[in-house]
Amino acid sequence: GETAGFPESETRSPIDVITLGAALLELAAHPYRGLLHLAGDTICTRLEMGRRIAAHLGYPVEQIVCKEAADMPGRAPCPRDVSLLNARAHTVLKTRFCSLGEGLDRIRAAQEGQFPGIARD
């Protein structure tokens, strides 16, 4: 197969769609007012994230290679670090934020018709 390139110089804090949706629904009914960062617990480079996702899906990690943004013609400029700290969200919400691996597990479980608990007691 072909390779896929991801920048090693860009840092993110990915969150899975299931956790994000739960947090947004909880916030809609919550009395909290203010700034909350809804982000995953893992802070990683885009390259590391690509490799973890590939491994989780059973693709060869060797096919995920380092390719810096400057080497991607037509790509819009992006900030190097847009990672977010979610400590306040952990305190305010009952939604259980998780690592990248746990988020991928949640997505896979949902695809299989299982809906793992995402609220803390």
trRosetta pair geometry for C-beta under 8 A, 3 or more apart (Angstrom, degrees):
i j d omega theta_ij theta_ji phi_ij phi_ji
1 59 7.9 -75 72 -157 161 103
1 60 7.3 158 47 35 121 118
1 63 5.7 -3 92 -116 109 149
2 63 7.0 86 100 -162 38 116
3 63 5.0 -155 -112 -166 59 65
3 64 7.3 169 -162 -83 78 15
3 65 4.8 10 180 2 130 121
4 50 6.5 -150 106 -172 115 134
4 54 7.9 176 48 -76 128 130
4 63 6.3 51 14 138 81 89
4 64 5.6 -23 68 -110 93 63
4 65 7.2 153 73 26 39 75
5 65 5.3 -37 -99 78 71 87
5 66 6.9 13 -150 127 84 16
5 67 2.5 15 -178 12 131 139
5 71 7.5 -83 155 95 155 116
5 72 7.1 -171 96 -79 126 108
6 45 7.7 129 132 134 110 91
6 46 4.5 -145 177 125 108 94
6 47 4.4 163 96 -91 106 55
6 49 7.3 -143 177 62 156 85
6 50 4.1 -175 -24 -11 157 148
6 64 6.4 -5 11 -173 117 95
6 65 7.7 146 24 77 70 39
6 66 7.1 -60 71 -117 62 39
6 67 6.5 83 21 42 20 84
7 10 4.4 64 94 7 125 107
7 45 7.2 -121 110 178 66 102
7 46 5.1 48 60 54 76 127
7 47 6.4 -116 97 -42 27 92
7 66 7.5 52 -140 -159 25 70
7 67 6.8 -70 -70 86 53 54
7 68 5.2 68 -121 -131 89 44
7 69 4.9 -4 -77 -39 140 82
8 45 5.1 21 -154 167 51 153
8 46 7.4 -124 -85 55 24 77
8 47 4.3 -13 -87 -2 71 143
8 48 7.9 84 -128 -24 75 79
8 66 4.8 -14 -28 -131 117 112
8 68 7.2 -55 30 -84 78 78
9 45 7.3 59 -2 -141 10 118
9 68 6.1 36 9 -127 121 98
9 69 7.2 -96 61 2 113 101
9 80 5.7 -64 148 -136 88 102
10 45 6.3 105 72 -157 52 74
10 46 4.6 16 78 -10 108 117
10 69 6.9 83 -40 -42 125 121
10 78 6.1 19 -118 105 137 125
10 79 7.8 112 -134 99 93 49
10 80 5.6 -131 -106 -150 57 46
10 81 7.5 -172 -156 -71 48 40
10 82 7.9 -2 -173 14 92 92
11 43 6.3 22 179 177 109 92
11 44 7.0 -175 -145 104 72 19
11 45 5.7 -53 -93 -95 61 55
11 46 7.8 -124 -84 -26 18 71
11 80 6.6 37 15 147 86 69
11 81 4.4 6 53 -116 113 77
11 82 7.2 170 86 33 68 49
11 83 4.9 -45 132 -31 103 114
12 43 7.5 -175 93 -148 33 58
12 44 6.7 -25 62 68 74 64
12 45 7.6 81 17 -156 79 18
12 46 6.0 72 -2 -75 120 74
12 49 6.3 -16 60 -38 121 152
12 82 6.1 4 -108 69 67 87
12 83 5.9 150 -167 -81 12 73
13 39 4.0 36 111 174 122 126
13 40 5.4 -170 161 56 73 75
13 41 7.8 166 -166 50 102 3
13 42 6.6 162 -146 84 64 49
13 43 4.9 -29 -90 -96 90 72
13 44 7.9 120 -97 19 44 63
13 82 7.9 -126 15 109 83 63
13 83 4.2 97 -33 -149 101 75
13 84 5.0 -126 49 40 141 69
13 85 7.9 -164 -79 -66 169 31
13 86 7.4 -178 149 -25 143 107
14 39 7.8 95 65 -165 6 78
14 40 5.0 -1 90 16 49 140
14 42 6.7 -17 48 73 83 104
14 44 7.6 -37 7 45 102 103
14 49 5.7 115 -19 -133 139 134
14 100 5.5 59 69 -106 114 101
14 103 7.1 -154 120 66 97 161
15 19 5.6 -114 -178 82 96 117
15 20 5.0 109 123 -61 120 103
15 38 6.3 -50 -12 143 177 78
15 39 5.3 -143 -45 -152 118 31
15 40 4.1 -175 -84 -44 60 82
15 97 7.2 -57 -123 -144 109 97
15 103 6.6 -168 -165 -111 37 150
16 19 5.1 84 64 15 86 101
16 20 6.8 -159 92 -6 41 93
16 40 7.0 80 -9 -86 68 120
16 98 7.4 -14 16 64 116 109
16 103 3.1 176 -29 -170 121 106
16 104 6.9 -159 -87 -55 129 37
16 106 5.5 135 106 66 160 121
16 107 5.6 -137 -157 -46 128 105
17 20 5.6 -57 -140 42 32 113
17 21 6.0 36 160 -23 66 107
17 107 7.1 75 39 -97 94 107
18 21 5.9 -53 -147 35 26 111
18 22 6.5 24 154 -17 61 107
18 103 7.4 171 45 -152 98 74
18 106 4.8 -137 58 140 145 124
18 107 6.3 -164 -12 -78 119 63
18 110 5.9 -172 -83 -41 137 149
18 118 6.6 -164 138 -71 102 155
19 22 5.7 -56 -148 37 32 111
19 23 6.3 31 155 -19 66 107
19 40 7.3 99 76 -94 150 79
19 95 6.4 123 -163 170 76 117
19 96 7.5 -91 -127 84 109 56
19 97 6.1 99 -180 -120 138 53
19 98 6.2 -150 -79 22 151 97
19 103 6.1 -74 0 -114 128 98
19 106 6.8 91 -39 77 91 168
19 118 6.0 -161 -104 -159 70 135
20 23 5.8 -56 -147 37 30 110
20 24 6.3 28 156 -17 65 107
20 38 5.9 100 -127 149 79 126
21 24 5.8 -56 -146 37 30 109
21 25 6.4 28 157 -17 65 106
22 25 5.9 -55 -148 37 30 109
22 26 6.3 30 154 -18 64 108
22 95 4.7 147 118 -121 108 121
22 118 4.9 -162 -31 103 176 138
22 119 7.3 -142 178 -64 133 79
23 26 5.7 -56 -147 38 30 112
23 27 6.2 32 154 -21 65 108
23 38 5.0 154 113 -132 151 123
23 89 6.8 7 -147 -169 134 125
23 93 5.8 18 -133 -170 85 167
23 95 4.4 -130 -83 61 73 167
23 97 7.6 34 -72 -77 133 89
24 27 5.6 -53 -144 37 31 113
24 28 6.5 42 154 -31 63 100
24 38 7.3 20 -59 -114 78 170
25 28 5.7 -46 -152 21 32 117
25 29 7.4 6 159 3 60 103
26 29 6.7 -78 -162 47 32 92
26 30 5.8 39 148 -41 70 119
26 93 5.4 95 114 -145 145 108
26 94 6.5 -158 -138 44 147 86
26 95 5.3 -147 3 -34 153 111
27 30 5.1 -58 -134 27 35 121
27 32 7.0 -71 -136 62 77 111
27 36 7.1 -151 -107 50 132 149
27 93 7.1 -43 -65 -94 80 121
30 92 7.3 83 173 158 149 104
30 93 7.2 -66 -85 -100 159 80
32 36 7.2 53 130 -46 138 131
32 92 5.1 52 -93 -167 159 131
35 88 7.7 58 101 85 72 158
36 86 7.9 45 176 -143 79 72
36 88 5.7 -137 -121 103 73 110
36 89 4.7 103 -173 -81 107 90
36 92 6.4 -96 -105 49 130 147
36 93 7.6 88 -162 -27 151 117
37 84 3.8 -165 -174 169 133 124
37 85 6.1 88 61 70 152 44
37 86 5.1 -122 94 -92 95 63
37 88 7.0 95 25 47 82 103
37 89 6.1 -111 69 -23 57 122
38 84 7.8 21 58 103 29 151
38 86 6.8 63 -128 -119 21 115
38 89 5.9 139 -92 -112 56 157
38 97 8.0 -163 -155 -99 60 121
39 83 7.3 109 -177 -171 154 58
39 84 3.8 164 -32 71 152 111
39 85 7.4 29 56 3 136 3
39 86 4.7 -152 56 -55 84 114
39 89 7.7 150 29 24 67 150
39 97 7.5 42 85 -154 45 138
40 86 7.5 176 70 -12 8 148
40 97 6.4 174 -134 -179 38 99
40 98 6.6 -39 -146 80 88 51
40 99 6.6 77 171 -150 108 20
40 100 5.9 81 149 -69 154 62
40 103 5.9 -57 -115 -38 130 144
41 86 6.9 -91 -84 47 58 128
41 97 5.5 134 -46 128 93 101
41 98 5.9 -83 10 159 117 15
41 99 4.9 -61 71 -77 108 56
42 99 4.6 77 -46 -154 108 72
42 100 4.1 -62 42 -17 155 95
42 101 7.6 107 -53 0 148 73
43 83 4.5 48 -134 -148 108 145
44 48 4.1 -114 176 88 115 127
44 49 5.2 143 96 -55 120 82
44 52 7.3 30 126 -5 170 138
44 100 6.8 -36 12 -26 138 149
45 48 4.6 97 53 7 81 100
45 49 6.9 -142 94 -4 43 86
46 49 5.4 -51 -145 38 35 115
46 50 6.3 40 154 -22 65 103
47 50 5.8 -54 -150 34 29 112
47 51 6.5 26 154 -15 63 106
47 64 7.0 140 -163 150 68 104
47 66 5.4 0 -113 -99 145 75
48 51 5.8 -57 -149 38 32 110
48 52 6.3 31 155 -19 67 106
49 52 5.8 -55 -146 37 30 109
49 53 6.3 28 157 -18 65 107
49 100 6.5 -139 -125 -134 82 153
50 53 5.9 -57 -147 37 28 109
50 54 6.3 30 155 -19 64 108
50 64 4.5 170 125 -154 109 131
51 54 5.7 -53 -145 37 31 112
51 55 6.3 31 157 -18 65 106
51 61 5.0 51 -155 -151 92 100
51 64 4.6 -169 -82 85 69 147
52 55 5.8 -54 -146 37 30 110
52 56 6.2 32 154 -21 64 108
52 100 5.6 56 119 120 152 135
52 101 6.7 -100 -178 -72 122 80
52 104 7.6 -158 139 -26 97 150
53 56 5.7 -56 -147 36 30 113
53 57 6.3 15 158 -7 65 111
53 100 7.9 -87 -63 170 77 117
53 104 6.7 -175 -117 -98 66 135
54 57 6.1 -69 -148 46 27 101
54 59 4.1 -83 -165 73 85 110
54 60 7.1 -41 161 77 123 29
54 61 5.4 143 96 -100 123 56
54 63 6.9 -171 -153 65 151 96
54 64 5.0 -151 -9 -36 153 130
55 58 7.7 47 -178 -67 29 20
55 59 7.4 -85 -63 59 25 67
55 61 5.2 11 -68 -73 94 110
56 101 6.8 -175 -89 -128 126 69
56 104 4.5 -17 178 152 162 156
56 108 7.8 -137 163 -44 107 131
59 63 6.4 -80 156 50 106 129
59 64 7.9 95 109 -36 117 103
60 63 4.9 88 84 -8 96 104
61 64 5.8 -53 -167 29 53 109
67 71 5.4 -117 -175 83 82 123
67 72 6.4 93 138 -59 111 99
68 71 5.1 87 64 9 75 104
68 72 7.7 -145 104 -10 42 91
69 72 5.6 -61 -154 29 41 113
69 75 5.7 -133 -162 103 81 141
69 77 7.4 93 151 -127 140 48
69 78 6.3 -147 -114 34 154 102
72 75 4.0 37 106 -16 113 137
75 78 7.8 -51 153 -13 105 105
78 82 7.7 -79 173 -17 97 127
79 82 5.2 107 78 -55 118 96
86 89 4.4 -48 -172 43 87 120
86 90 6.0 99 126 -30 86 90
86 97 5.4 176 123 -148 151 177
87 90 5.6 -51 -154 30 34 116
87 91 6.7 29 151 -17 64 106
88 91 5.6 -57 -153 37 36 111
88 92 6.0 21 157 -12 72 113
89 92 6.0 -60 -133 44 30 103
89 93 5.5 -11 -178 16 70 118
89 95 7.8 -40 164 69 101 106
89 97 6.4 76 108 -42 118 138
90 93 7.3 -61 -112 51 11 84
90 97 6.1 -85 -83 24 84 121
94 119 4.8 18 134 -159 107 92
94 120 5.2 -143 -168 49 66 79
95 118 5.9 0 -149 139 75 98
95 119 6.2 -51 -96 -103 41 61
95 120 7.5 16 89 0 7 86
96 117 7.8 52 20 127 133 79
96 118 5.5 -147 43 -175 91 54
96 119 6.5 154 -12 -138 92 8
96 120 4.8 121 -71 -51 97 87
98 102 3.6 -102 167 92 129 131
98 103 5.4 165 86 -53 109 75
98 106 7.2 131 52 -23 153 130
99 102 4.7 95 51 11 78 101
99 103 6.9 -136 96 -6 41 89
100 103 5.6 -57 -149 35 30 114
100 104 6.5 29 154 -18 65 104
101 104 5.8 -54 -150 35 32 110
101 105 6.5 35 150 -20 64 104
102 105 5.4 -51 -151 34 36 116
102 106 6.5 40 150 -23 66 101
103 106 5.6 -49 -151 31 34 113
103 107 6.6 34 152 -18 64 102
104 107 5.7 -50 -149 34 35 112
104 108 6.4 35 152 -18 66 105
105 108 5.7 -56 -148 38 32 111
105 109 6.2 33 154 -20 66 106
105 116 7.6 21 124 -4 96 158
106 109 5.7 -54 -146 37 30 111
106 110 6.3 30 155 -19 64 106
106 116 5.6 -109 -117 45 80 123
106 118 7.1 57 -130 -84 140 115
107 110 5.8 -55 -149 36 30 111
107 111 6.5 33 152 -20 64 105
108 111 5.7 -54 -151 34 32 113
108 112 6.5 21 153 -11 65 109
109 112 5.8 -65 -151 44 32 106
109 114 4.2 -74 -179 81 90 107
109 115 7.0 151 128 -89 106 20
109 116 5.2 46 102 -23 162 105
110 113 7.7 70 -174 -59 32 10
110 114 6.9 -97 -76 72 30 57
110 115 6.1 54 -104 -99 78 67
110 116 8.0 -87 -53 12 77 82
